[in-house]
Amino acid sequence: MLSYTIHKHQTQTQWVTFVHGAGGSSTIWYKQLREFRKHFNVLLLDLRGHGNSKVHLKDAFKDKYTFDNITHDIIEVIDFENISKSHFIGISLGTILIRNLAEKHPHRVDRMVMGGAIMKLNFRSQVLMRLGIIFKSVIPYLWLYKFFAFMIMPNKNHKESRLLFVREAKKLYQKEFIRWFKLTSEINPLLHFFRTVDIKIPTLYVMGAEDYMFLPTVKQVVQSHRASSLVVVEKCGHVVNVEQPLFFNDTVIQYLRS
C-alpha cells in the first residue's frame, strides 16, 4: 500500500485527499496542511515510487505503469481508511489521476480541485515528450527532469517550484523515472476523452496566468463543462499551491466549504 499520513479533525466529517504530480511527493503540500487541517480531515499520500512509497515487490520487475493501476493505489488507501467520499485536490499530473479516479469511481468523489491542470499537450510539450522518449535511457533522468521543469516553469518567480520538484525528483531511481515517463504513451487519448466528456462533478481549476503550456486548453474545457469553473492566479506559473499559497488556500477552502 502507498505511504500516507492522515490528519483528523475533531468535529468535521468531510475529507480532503491531496494528490501530487510526477516527481513530487506529499511534501509539496506543506503550505496547505496547516490551513486545511482547520476545516477538514486531510489525507496526504505518496504515489508509487515517490516519497516514502516504495515499489511493491510484485511491481519491481514490471516495465509499464498505467493510469488505471496508479489510480487503484489511491482507491486502496481510501478503502483501507473507510473513507466513503472525499474532495480531491491535485497538482499537475495529479489532476489526471484525480479525473481518472472520478471516471472509474464517481461515487467516491465529492468535489475536485485541479491545480496546474493538464488537459492537453500542446506542440511544445509534445516535442518535450518525444525528446524524453528518445533520450530517457541515455541521459541521466535528473538532467531531463531539470530541463522539463525549466520549460514548464521558466520565469524567475517560478524558481521555488522548480527547485522543489527537482529536489523531490532526486529521490527517484532512473528505472522508476522511466516507468512513469512511459505513461505518456497513453496520455493523449485519455486527455482527449477528459476534454470531450463532461463528468458533471463540481470541479474548480486553479491555474497560473503564466502557465502558458496548459492554461489555454483549460479555458476551453471550462466553457464546455457545465460543472466546472476557473480561477486564474496572476503572477503565477504551473505550481499554484507553492507560488501563491495564501490565495490558493483561501480560494480552495472557500470553494469546498460553499
Solvent accessible surface area in square Angstrom, and as a share of the most:
residue,aa,sasa,rsa
1,M,97,0.43
2,L,7,0.04
3,S,36,0.23
4,Y,56,0.21
5,T,74,0.43
6,I,46,0.24
7,H,44,0.20
8,K,147,0.62
9,H,47,0.21
10,Q,181,0.80
11,T,106,0.62
12,Q,76,0.34
13,T,116,0.67
14,Q,73,0.32
15,W,31,0.11
16,V,0,0.00
17,T,0,0.00
18,F,0,0.00
19,V,0,0.00
20,H,0,0.00
21,G,0,0.00
22,A,33,0.26
23,G,2,0.01
24,G,2,0.02
25,S,1,0.01
26,S,22,0.14
27,T,64,0.37
28,I,0,0.00
29,W,2,0.01
30,Y,116,0.44
31,K,56,0.24
32,Q,0,0.00
33,L,39,0.19
34,R,191,0.70
35,E,56,0.25
36,F,0,0.00
37,R,118,0.43
38,K,109,0.46
39,H,46,0.21
40,F,1,0.01
41,N,8,0.04
42,V,0,0.00
43,L,0,0.00
44,L,15,0.07
45,L,1,0.00
46,D,7,0.04
47,L,0,0.00
48,R,17,0.06
49,G,14,0.14
50,H,2,0.01
51,G,26,0.25
52,N,110,0.56
53,S,4,0.03
54,K,158,0.67
55,V,49,0.28
56,H,40,0.18
57,L,150,0.75
58,K,143,0.60
59,D,4,0.02
60,A,31,0.24
61,F,171,0.71
62,K,103,0.44
63,D,89,0.46
64,K,113,0.48
65,Y,1,0.00
66,T,41,0.24
67,F,2,0.01
68,D,74,0.39
69,N,51,0.26
70,I,0,0.00
71,T,3,0.01
72,H,106,0.47
73,D,7,0.03
74,I,0,0.00
75,I,7,0.04
76,E,60,0.27
77,V,0,0.00
78,I,0,0.00
79,D,70,0.36
80,F,130,0.54
81,E,50,0.22
82,N,138,0.71
83,I,4,0.02
84,S,87,0.56
85,K,97,0.41
86,S,2,0.01
87,H,3,0.01
88,F,0,0.00
89,I,0,0.00
90,G,0,0.00
91,I,0,0.00
92,S,17,0.11
93,L,23,0.12
94,G,0,0.00
95,T,3,0.02
96,I,2,0.01
97,L,0,0.00
98,I,0,0.00
99,R,5,0.02
100,N,3,0.01
101,L,0,0.00
102,A,0,0.00
103,E,48,0.21
104,K,107,0.45
105,H,52,0.23
106,P,68,0.43
107,H,127,0.57
108,R,30,0.11
109,V,5,0.03
110,D,47,0.24
111,R,53,0.20
112,M,1,0.01
113,V,0,0.00
114,M,2,0.01
115,G,0,0.00
116,G,0,0.00
117,A,0,0.00
118,I,17,0.09
119,M,5,0.02
120,K,91,0.39
121,L,10,0.05
122,N,53,0.27
123,F,169,0.70
124,R,111,0.41
125,S,3,0.02
126,Q,55,0.24
127,V,59,0.34
128,L,8,0.04
129,M,49,0.22
130,R,164,0.60
131,L,63,0.31
132,G,0,0.00
133,I,86,0.44
134,I,113,0.57
135,F,78,0.32
136,K,31,0.13
137,S,85,0.55
138,V,116,0.67
139,I,46,0.24
140,P,64,0.40
141,Y,22,0.08
142,L,37,0.18
143,W,168,0.59
144,L,11,0.05
145,Y,25,0.10
146,K,95,0.40
147,F,90,0.37
148,F,21,0.09
149,A,5,0.04
150,F,106,0.44
151,M,50,0.22
152,I,42,0.21
153,M,10,0.04
154,P,43,0.27
155,N,44,0.23
156,K,187,0.79
157,N,74,0.38
158,H,0,0.00
159,K,109,0.46
160,E,81,0.36
161,S,0,0.00
162,R,41,0.15
163,L,105,0.52
164,L,9,0.05
165,F,10,0.04
166,V,16,0.09
167,R,128,0.47
168,E,6,0.03
169,A,0,0.00
170,K,117,0.50
171,K,117,0.50
172,L,12,0.06
173,Y,176,0.67
174,Q,65,0.29
175,K,105,0.45
176,E,5,0.02
177,F,13,0.05
178,I,31,0.15
179,R,12,0.04
180,W,13,0.05
181,F,16,0.07
182,K,71,0.30
183,L,2,0.01
184,T,23,0.13
185,S,82,0.53
186,E,47,0.21
187,I,6,0.03
188,N,64,0.33
189,P,90,0.56
190,L,35,0.17
191,L,1,0.01
192,H,105,0.47
193,F,90,0.37
194,F,2,0.01
195,R,59,0.21
196,T,93,0.54
197,V,54,0.31
198,D,30,0.16
199,I,35,0.18
200,K,142,0.60
201,I,20,0.10
202,P,52,0.33
203,T,4,0.02
204,L,6,0.03
205,Y,3,0.01
206,V,0,0.00
207,M,0,0.00
208,G,0,0.00
209,A,30,0.23
210,E,31,0.14
211,D,1,0.00
212,Y,123,0.47
213,M,10,0.04
214,F,5,0.02
215,L,15,0.07
216,P,73,0.46
217,T,15,0.09
218,V,0,0.00
219,K,94,0.40
220,Q,122,0.54
221,V,5,0.03
222,V,28,0.16
223,Q,157,0.70
224,S,74,0.48
225,H,8,0.03
226,R,224,0.82
227,A,34,0.27
228,S,19,0.12
229,S,48,0.31
230,L,48,0.24
231,V,39,0.23
232,V,52,0.30
233,V,7,0.04
234,E,117,0.52
235,K,155,0.66
236,C,0,0.00
237,G,0,0.00
238,H,5,0.02
239,V,1,0.00
240,V,0,0.00
241,N,0,0.00
242,V,1,0.01
243,E,27,0.12
244,Q,58,0.26
245,P,27,0.17
246,L,141,0.70
247,F,90,0.38
248,F,1,0.00
249,N,4,0.02
250,D,98,0.51
251,T,27,0.16
252,V,0,0.00
253,I,15,0.08
254,Q,135,0.60
255,Y,41,0.15
256,L,4,0.02
257,R,143,0.52
258,S,99,0.64
